[in-house]
Amino acid sequence: MSLRLRLVLTLWMVTALAGVITLGLAVADAYGTARSDTQTTLSRASYVLERNYHMEPRVGDPLYAEMTSIKLLSVMSPGTCIRYEQRVITPRRLCAGWQVFGQIAPDWFRTAVGWFFEPPMPVTRSGTASQSGAFRVQASFDPVAAATHAWQRARLALWQTLAMAAGVLLLGTTAIISRLGPVRGIVSELDRLARGDLGARVAPGGAREFRQIGGAVNHLAERLRASAEESRALTRKLIEVEDVERRQLARDLHDEFGQTLTATAALAASITYAARQDRPDIARDADAIGANIRNMMDCLRGAFARLRPPDLEEVGLAASLRTMLAGWETQRGGRLSLDCALDESRVKEAVALDLYRIVQESVTNAMRHGTPARVHVSLRRVGQAILLGVEDDGGGTLSRGTQGHGILGINERATAMGGKVSMIETADGIRVEVVVPVALATRAA
């Protein structure tokens, strides 16, 4: 779940909680008002009974009780009831109307508020009313009236809360989405960095904190790019040194070891011809020495082929690869093919040599660790990248624990070109894939 969605959901939940609290406070205030009105009604009724004798001295009048009730009803709050008695008046109960509260609260609401709020309790007061004698009055609030009063307060608070919540949610959601807009760009560029795209940059914008994060991401990307450039330059230098050493080693083997083997082979041949007829053992030993020398010279020629770099400027990469594959085909048998659809004219010489060495090492590994009947090499441009693939059916497997020098060499050369290498176990063998960006592999037009 995205950060923006989580914040929007949090805002909605907080708003809903605030609405519930507002409704609860409205109901609590309604019940508080009911308790206050009950107490006020008690005080007013007591005052009427205390002063009634002076205001209405005809205590013995038959209408005295009715006049007192009328006066009491005039001072009672809506929804309240009183029960009073006086020396000259029998106990009576009066209730004020509460139609002002509106429609009666539904049963489910009355049941729900009954779980959380206690209805107003009756209150009682006693006193004397001059010559009228002692009186006793009890005030209470009708439970249905209290619930209805709370229902009307809750409905009013609900509509106010909904109107306010709609505004808050609309404005808050818009603000969250707009303010967190830079987060998507930052996450996207970080994903590009994680995938190895060191050209990822965060566009400046948004709040100051987001601008600081974007600046830090851009600084990190620049440092990674500079570090990758330094690593590629160092790897390229090491590979160049390695190629120079290979060339020097091939020259030394040819000039020193090759001549020595040739001279030794000539000496073995002369011994064979000069051996006496009665010493066939000497001729046999000389022939064995000559056979060993020929084997060593075959191995030496193979080493020359691996050590000497091909003449890519004159022959070209595709021709050099075909020559190498034809040599392996002659030596080991099988079918080694090349599918090249690449314009070599603009490929850098160092990159061409790296591609050649990667193919050479891949084919060598296939022949050394498997028994392939088919090896297929493909070299082509796909979009803005050069794709090299070497696939065999030799049945080899990739070792997860360790890597040989050949695989390390392939990785180093791919890194030096600014590319990526992947090795995949297929149903029949191994497939090596190298992807090199065209911008790093070709010369400027």
Backbone torsions as a table, in degrees:
resi	resn	phi	psi	omega
1	MET	NA	133.8	-176.5
2	SER	-73.0	161.5	180.0
3	LEU	-63.4	-42.3	-179.1
4	ARG	-62.2	-42.9	179.7
5	LEU	-64.8	-41.1	178.1
6	ARG	-62.1	-42.1	-179.9
7	LEU	-66.8	-40.1	178.7
8	VAL	-63.8	-44.1	177.9
9	LEU	-62.7	-40.0	177.3
10	THR	-61.5	-43.0	178.2
11	LEU	-61.1	-43.2	179.2
12	TRP	-64.4	-41.6	179.7
13	MET	-66.6	-40.4	178.4
14	VAL	-64.6	-40.6	178.4
15	THR	-64.2	-42.3	177.8
16	ALA	-62.6	-42.5	177.9
17	LEU	-62.9	-40.7	178.0
18	ALA	-64.1	-37.1	176.5
19	GLY	-63.4	-42.8	178.5
20	VAL	-63.0	-42.9	179.0
21	ILE	-63.5	-40.2	179.2
22	THR	-62.3	-43.4	177.9
23	LEU	-63.1	-41.9	178.2
24	GLY	-62.0	-40.6	178.7
25	LEU	-67.3	-36.5	178.7
26	ALA	-64.2	-43.3	178.4
27	VAL	-65.0	-43.6	179.2
28	ALA	-62.1	-38.6	178.8
29	ASP	-66.6	-37.4	178.1
30	ALA	-62.9	-43.9	178.5
31	TYR	-68.2	-33.5	175.2
32	GLY	-65.5	-39.7	176.3
33	THR	-63.2	-38.6	178.1
34	ALA	-61.9	-42.7	178.2
35	ARG	-64.7	-40.6	179.2
36	SER	-65.5	-41.5	178.1
37	ASP	-65.0	-34.2	177.5
38	THR	-62.9	-44.2	179.8
39	GLN	-67.6	-39.2	179.2
40	THR	-65.4	-42.4	178.3
41	THR	-61.2	-40.9	178.1
42	LEU	-61.2	-43.9	-179.1
43	SER	-65.7	-41.6	179.8
44	ARG	-67.1	-41.9	179.6
45	ALA	-63.7	-40.4	178.0
46	SER	-62.1	-40.6	179.6
47	TYR	-64.2	-42.4	179.8
48	VAL	-62.7	-43.2	-178.2
49	LEU	-68.3	-35.2	179.9
50	GLU	-70.0	-38.3	-176.0
51	ARG	-96.7	-2.3	-173.6
52	ASN	-63.4	-37.1	-177.3
53	TYR	-61.7	-43.2	-178.9
54	HIS	-70.7	-33.6	-179.6
55	MET	-79.8	-28.5	-177.7
56	GLU	-137.5	85.5	-173.6
57	PRO	-72.8	-11.2	-177.1
58	ARG	-80.5	74.0	-176.7
59	VAL	-66.3	-35.4	-177.3
60	GLY	-80.5	-6.2	-179.7
61	ASP	-63.7	135.5	179.5
62	PRO	-60.4	-26.3	-179.2
63	LEU	-85.2	2.6	-176.1
64	TYR	-62.0	-44.1	-178.3
65	ALA	-64.6	-41.2	-179.7
66	GLU	-66.8	-40.2	179.0
67	MET	-63.9	-38.6	177.0
68	THR	-63.7	-42.2	179.9
69	SER	-63.0	-40.9	179.7
70	ILE	-62.2	-43.0	179.2
71	LYS	-63.8	-39.2	179.5
72	LEU	-66.3	-41.2	179.3
73	LEU	-62.6	-30.9	-177.7
74	SER	-71.1	-20.7	-178.2
75	VAL	-106.6	0.3	-178.4
76	MET	-83.4	142.5	176.2
77	SER	-77.9	149.5	178.9
78	PRO	-57.8	135.4	177.9
79	GLY	91.9	-7.6	-178.0
80	THR	-95.1	157.6	175.5
81	CYS	-132.8	147.7	175.4
82	ILE	-130.9	149.4	172.2
83	ARG	-125.1	121.1	-174.4
84	TYR	-137.0	158.1	176.2
85	GLU	-148.8	147.6	-179.7
86	GLN	-142.3	166.6	-173.7
87	ARG	-58.8	-38.0	-175.7
88	VAL	-98.2	-0.6	-177.3
89	ILE	-126.2	130.2	176.6
90	THR	-70.5	157.7	-178.9
91	PRO	-55.7	132.5	179.8
92	ARG	-134.1	155.3	177.5
93	ARG	-125.8	128.4	-179.2
94	LEU	-123.6	142.5	176.8
95	CYS	-131.6	132.9	176.7
96	ALA	-83.8	145.5	178.8
97	GLY	-67.5	155.5	178.5
98	TRP	-134.4	33.9	175.9
99	GLN	-64.8	-20.6	179.0
100	VAL	-63.7	-18.8	-180.0
101	PHE	-77.1	-13.0	178.5
102	GLY	93.0	-156.9	-176.7
103	GLN	-64.1	141.7	-178.3
104	ILE	-61.4	140.5	179.2
105	ALA	-62.6	143.4	178.4
106	PRO	-66.3	159.8	-176.2
107	ASP	-60.4	-41.3	-176.9
108	TRP	-64.3	-33.1	178.8
109	PHE	-70.9	-42.9	178.7
110	ARG	-62.2	-37.7	178.8
111	THR	-67.5	-41.7	-177.3
112	ALA	-65.6	-46.6	-178.2
113	VAL	-69.2	-24.7	176.9
114	GLY	-65.7	-24.8	177.5
115	TRP	-72.5	-29.7	-170.9
116	PHE	-110.7	-24.5	-174.3
117	PHE	-126.5	134.2	178.7
118	GLU	-86.7	131.0	-179.6
119	PRO	-64.1	157.6	-179.6
120	PRO	-59.6	134.8	179.8
121	MET	-85.5	147.1	177.7
122	PRO	-64.5	149.6	177.9
123	VAL	-126.1	146.5	-172.8
124	THR	-129.4	147.3	176.0
125	ARG	-145.8	143.0	176.9
126	SER	-121.8	155.5	179.4
127	GLY	-173.8	-169.4	178.2
128	THR	-121.4	148.1	-180.0
129	ALA	-122.5	60.5	177.3
130	SER	57.0	-127.5	-178.0
131	GLN	-73.4	-11.8	179.7
132	SER	-74.6	-12.4	178.1
133	GLY	90.1	-172.1	-176.8
134	ALA	-71.6	152.7	176.0
135	PHE	-136.7	161.2	175.8
136	ARG	-141.3	130.1	-177.2
137	VAL	-132.9	138.6	177.1
138	GLN	-125.4	128.4	179.8
139	ALA	-111.6	140.8	177.6
140	SER	-145.4	170.2	179.7
141	PHE	-121.8	131.1	-177.8
142	ASP	-62.1	125.0	-178.2
143	PRO	-58.4	-39.6	179.4
144	VAL	-66.8	-39.9	178.2
145	ALA	-63.9	-40.1	178.4
146	ALA	-62.8	-43.9	178.6
147	ALA	-65.2	-38.3	179.1
148	THR	-67.1	-41.5	176.0
149	HIS	-59.0	-43.8	178.3
150	ALA	-65.2	-37.3	178.9
151	TRP	-62.5	-43.2	179.4
152	GLN	-68.3	-39.7	176.0
153	ARG	-62.6	-43.1	-178.9
154	ALA	-64.8	-40.8	178.6
155	ARG	-62.4	-44.4	178.7
156	LEU	-62.7	-44.3	178.7
157	ALA	-65.4	-33.8	-179.9
158	LEU	-63.6	-48.3	-179.9
159	TRP	-64.2	-40.1	176.7
160	GLN	-63.9	-41.1	179.7
161	THR	-65.5	-42.1	179.6
162	LEU	-63.2	-41.5	179.1
163	ALA	-63.9	-44.4	178.9
164	MET	-67.3	-41.1	-179.5
165	ALA	-63.7	-39.3	178.9
166	ALA	-60.2	-44.7	177.7
167	GLY	-64.4	-43.8	-179.6
168	VAL	-63.9	-45.2	-178.6
169	LEU	-66.1	-41.8	180.0
170	LEU	-63.6	-51.3	-178.9
171	LEU	-67.9	-40.4	-179.2
172	GLY	-66.7	-43.5	178.9
173	THR	-63.2	-43.4	177.9
174	THR	-61.5	-43.5	-179.7
175	ALA	-64.4	-41.4	-179.4
176	ILE	-64.5	-46.1	-178.4
177	ILE	-63.7	-42.5	-178.3
178	SER	-72.1	-41.1	-177.2
179	ARG	-70.4	-32.6	-179.3
180	LEU	-93.4	12.7	177.1
181	GLY	-55.7	-41.8	-179.7
182	PRO	-64.8	-16.8	-177.9
183	VAL	-62.7	-39.7	-179.5
184	ARG	-60.6	-44.3	179.1
185	GLY	-64.8	-40.0	-179.8
186	ILE	-64.5	-45.8	179.7
187	VAL	-63.7	-40.2	179.9
188	SER	-62.3	-44.0	-179.5
189	GLU	-70.0	-34.3	176.0
190	LEU	-65.6	-37.5	175.6
191	ASP	-62.7	-39.8	177.3
192	ARG	-63.4	-40.3	176.6
193	LEU	-63.6	-40.6	179.8
194	ALA	-64.0	-30.8	178.5
195	ARG	-83.2	-0.5	176.9
196	GLY	97.2	4.9	177.9
197	ASP	-84.2	98.1	-175.8
198	LEU	-81.4	0.7	174.7
199	GLY	-87.8	5.1	-178.7
200	ALA	-68.9	133.6	177.8
201	ARG	-141.4	141.7	179.6
202	VAL	-92.9	126.0	178.0
203	ALA	-70.6	134.2	-179.8
204	PRO	-66.7	141.7	178.9
205	GLY	162.7	167.7	178.4
206	GLY	85.9	-163.7	-179.1
207	ALA	-67.8	166.9	-176.6
208	ARG	-60.2	-38.9	180.0
209	GLU	-64.1	-40.7	178.5
210	PHE	-67.0	-37.1	176.6
211	ARG	-64.3	-37.8	176.9
212	GLN	-66.1	-42.3	177.9
213	ILE	-63.2	-44.3	178.4
214	GLY	-60.8	-41.4	177.4
215	GLY	-63.3	-39.4	178.2
216	ALA	-65.7	-40.5	178.4
217	VAL	-64.1	-43.1	179.0
218	ASN	-64.4	-39.3	177.6
219	HIS	-64.1	-42.2	178.0
220	LEU	-63.0	-43.0	179.5
221	ALA	-62.9	-39.4	179.0
222	GLU	-66.7	-40.2	177.5
223	ARG	-64.6	-42.0	178.1
224	LEU	-63.7	-40.7	178.6
225	ARG	-63.3	-45.0	178.7
226	ALA	-63.5	-40.2	178.6
227	SER	-65.4	-39.7	178.2
228	ALA	-65.5	-38.9	177.3
229	GLU	-63.1	-43.1	178.1
230	GLU	-63.8	-40.6	179.6
231	SER	-64.7	-42.5	178.5
232	ARG	-64.4	-40.5	179.3
233	ALA	-63.7	-42.0	179.3
234	LEU	-65.9	-42.8	178.3
235	THR	-63.0	-41.6	177.6
236	ARG	-60.6	-41.6	179.5
237	LYS	-63.9	-43.1	179.5
238	LEU	-63.6	-39.7	179.1
239	ILE	-66.8	-40.2	177.1
240	GLU	-62.0	-41.6	177.0
241	VAL	-63.0	-40.2	178.8
242	GLU	-63.6	-41.2	178.4
243	ASP	-65.6	-39.0	177.0
244	VAL	-63.4	-42.0	178.7
245	GLU	-65.5	-38.2	176.8
246	ARG	-62.8	-44.1	179.7
247	ARG	-62.1	-42.5	179.9
248	GLN	-67.4	-38.8	179.2
249	LEU	-65.7	-40.3	177.4
250	ALA	-62.9	-40.3	178.7
251	ARG	-64.7	-42.6	-179.9
252	ASP	-65.7	-41.7	178.5
253	LEU	-63.3	-39.6	-179.6
254	HIS	-69.6	-44.7	-174.8
255	ASP	-74.9	-38.3	-173.7
256	GLU	-99.4	-62.8	-174.3
257	PHE	-68.3	-37.4	-179.9
258	GLY	-64.9	-45.1	178.9
259	GLN	-65.0	-38.0	179.1
260	THR	-63.9	-42.8	178.0
261	LEU	-64.5	-38.9	179.4
262	THR	-64.3	-43.5	179.3
263	ALA	-65.2	-39.9	179.5
264	THR	-66.2	-38.1	177.4
265	ALA	-64.2	-40.0	178.3
266	ALA	-65.8	-38.4	178.6
267	LEU	-65.9	-40.4	178.5
268	ALA	-63.8	-39.2	179.5
269	ALA	-66.4	-39.9	179.5
270	SER	-67.0	-34.9	177.5
271	ILE	-65.3	-39.5	179.3
272	THR	-61.5	-45.0	-179.1
273	TYR	-70.5	-31.1	-175.5
274	ALA	-88.9	-6.2	-177.0
275	ALA	-66.3	140.8	178.9
276	ARG	-72.5	157.1	-178.3
277	GLN	-64.5	-28.6	-178.7
278	ASP	-86.5	2.7	178.5
279	ARG	-124.4	67.8	178.5
280	PRO	-67.4	-20.5	179.2
281	ASP	-64.6	-35.4	179.4
282	ILE	-65.8	-42.4	179.3
283	ALA	-63.4	-40.1	179.4
284	ARG	-64.5	-42.6	179.7
285	ASP	-64.8	-40.2	178.8
286	ALA	-64.5	-39.9	177.8
287	ASP	-65.2	-38.2	177.9
288	ALA	-63.9	-41.8	177.8
289	ILE	-62.1	-42.2	179.4
290	GLY	-63.3	-39.9	178.4
291	ALA	-64.3	-41.7	177.7
292	ASN	-62.8	-39.6	-179.8
293	ILE	-65.2	-39.9	178.4
294	ARG	-64.0	-39.3	176.2
295	ASN	-62.4	-42.6	179.0
296	MET	-64.0	-37.7	179.1
297	MET	-68.9	-34.5	174.9
298	ASP	-63.2	-44.7	176.7
299	CYS	-62.0	-38.4	-179.2
300	LEU	-66.3	-39.4	177.7
301	ARG	-64.4	-38.8	175.4
302	GLY	-62.3	-40.3	177.2
303	ALA	-64.9	-38.8	176.6
304	PHE	-59.3	-43.8	-178.6
305	ALA	-62.9	-35.4	-180.0
306	ARG	-80.0	-31.2	-175.4
307	LEU	-85.6	-39.9	-176.8
308	ARG	-74.2	127.7	175.2
309	PRO	-71.0	143.7	179.2
310	PRO	-70.5	157.9	179.0
311	ASP	-83.7	78.6	-172.4
312	LEU	-70.2	-30.5	-178.3
313	GLU	-65.9	-37.9	-177.5
314	GLU	-89.7	-42.8	-174.8
315	VAL	-90.1	-38.8	-176.6
316	GLY	99.6	159.2	-176.3
317	LEU	-68.7	-46.3	-176.5
318	ALA	-62.8	-43.9	179.8
319	ALA	-64.6	-40.0	179.1
320	SER	-64.2	-40.1	178.4
321	LEU	-65.8	-40.6	179.2
322	ARG	-63.8	-40.3	178.1
323	THR	-62.0	-43.8	179.7
324	MET	-64.1	-44.3	-179.9
325	LEU	-65.9	-36.8	177.5
326	ALA	-64.8	-37.2	177.1
327	GLY	-63.0	-44.7	177.1
328	TRP	-64.2	-37.6	-179.9
329	GLU	-64.4	-38.4	178.3
330	THR	-70.2	-39.4	-175.7
331	GLN	-75.4	-44.7	-173.3
332	ARG	-110.4	-9.7	-176.2
333	GLY	80.5	-172.3	-178.1
334	GLY	85.1	-172.0	-178.0
335	ARG	-124.3	116.4	178.1
336	LEU	-115.8	118.2	-174.1
337	SER	-123.2	157.3	179.9
338	LEU	-129.6	131.9	174.1
339	ASP	-120.1	100.7	-175.3
340	CYS	-114.9	118.9	176.0
341	ALA	-128.3	51.5	-174.5
342	LEU	-125.7	134.1	174.5
343	ASP	-78.4	108.8	-174.6
344	GLU	-82.9	-8.3	-171.5
345	SER	-65.1	-28.6	-176.9
346	ARG	-107.6	0.4	179.8
347	VAL	-74.4	132.8	179.7
348	LYS	-61.5	146.0	-177.8
349	GLU	-62.3	-41.2	-179.6
350	ALA	-64.8	-38.6	178.7
351	VAL	-67.7	-42.0	177.9
352	ALA	-60.0	-41.8	178.5
353	LEU	-65.0	-39.9	178.1
354	ASP	-63.3	-42.4	178.4
355	LEU	-62.5	-41.9	178.5
356	TYR	-61.3	-46.2	-178.0
357	ARG	-65.4	-36.7	179.2
358	ILE	-65.2	-43.8	176.8
359	VAL	-62.6	-42.9	-179.8
360	GLN	-60.6	-44.6	-179.0
361	GLU	-69.5	-37.7	179.6
362	SER	-65.8	-44.1	179.0
363	VAL	-66.4	-39.6	178.2
364	THR	-61.4	-43.9	177.8
365	ASN	-62.7	-40.0	179.8
366	ALA	-63.7	-41.8	-179.8
367	MET	-72.5	-33.1	-175.5
368	ARG	-78.6	-37.1	-173.0
369	HIS	-108.4	3.2	179.3
370	GLY	-149.2	-174.8	178.4
371	THR	-128.9	70.4	-175.6
372	PRO	-75.6	138.7	170.7
373	ALA	-95.5	-14.2	179.8
374	ARG	-146.6	133.6	173.7
375	VAL	-130.7	123.8	-177.9
376	HIS	-118.9	129.0	178.4
377	VAL	-114.0	128.0	177.0
378	SER	-123.2	138.8	-179.2
379	LEU	-141.5	116.1	-177.5
380	ARG	-157.4	168.2	176.5
381	ARG	-101.3	131.5	178.4
382	VAL	-126.4	105.1	-177.8
383	GLY	65.9	-122.7	-179.2
384	GLN	-103.9	31.0	-179.5
385	ALA	-143.4	152.1	172.5
386	ILE	-99.9	126.7	-175.9
387	LEU	-112.5	122.3	176.2
388	LEU	-114.0	130.6	178.0
389	GLY	-132.9	135.6	176.4
390	VAL	-128.7	115.7	-176.3
391	GLU	-127.4	135.8	178.9
392	ASP	-131.1	166.5	177.9
393	ASP	-117.1	35.5	-176.0
394	GLY	-82.4	-3.8	176.7
395	GLY	76.2	18.6	179.4
396	GLY	-74.8	168.3	178.7
397	THR	-130.4	156.4	178.2
398	LEU	-92.0	129.8	177.2
399	SER	-85.0	121.9	-177.9
400	ARG	-79.7	-21.8	-173.9
401	GLY	-83.8	-45.4	-174.9
402	THR	-131.1	160.5	176.7
403	GLN	-125.2	136.3	178.2
404	GLY	-78.8	175.4	-179.5
405	HIS	-64.7	-32.1	180.0
406	GLY	-62.8	-46.6	179.7
407	ILE	-66.1	-39.5	176.8
408	LEU	-61.4	-41.4	178.4
409	GLY	-63.2	-40.5	177.6
410	ILE	-62.5	-44.7	178.5
411	ASN	-62.1	-41.9	-179.5
412	GLU	-63.7	-43.5	-178.9
413	ARG	-68.9	-38.2	176.6
414	ALA	-63.8	-39.8	177.8
415	THR	-65.2	-40.9	179.7
416	ALA	-61.9	-31.7	177.8
417	MET	-82.0	-7.5	-175.8
418	GLY	80.4	21.3	-177.9
419	GLY	-108.9	-171.0	-179.8
420	LYS	-130.8	146.2	179.8
421	VAL	-122.3	142.7	175.7
422	SER	-138.7	141.6	179.4
423	MET	-122.3	127.2	-171.6
424	ILE	-126.2	134.7	172.4
425	GLU	-82.6	118.5	177.6
426	THR	-95.1	-176.8	179.9
427	ALA	-66.6	-27.5	-176.0
428	ASP	-111.0	-20.3	-175.3
429	GLY	-174.7	-132.4	-174.8
430	ILE	-125.4	141.7	172.7
431	ARG	-122.6	125.6	177.1
432	VAL	-105.7	126.5	178.8
433	GLU	-124.1	133.4	178.0
434	VAL	-126.9	128.1	178.7
435	VAL	-117.3	123.4	-178.7
436	VAL	-123.4	127.9	176.5
437	PRO	-60.5	137.6	-179.6
438	VAL	-61.3	-37.0	-178.0
439	ALA	-61.5	-29.2	-179.9
440	LEU	-92.8	-15.9	-173.7
441	ALA	-100.9	-14.2	-174.3
442	THR	-117.2	156.3	175.1
443	ARG	-82.2	154.5	178.5
444	ALA	-66.5	143.5	-178.3
445	ALA	-69.6	NA	NA
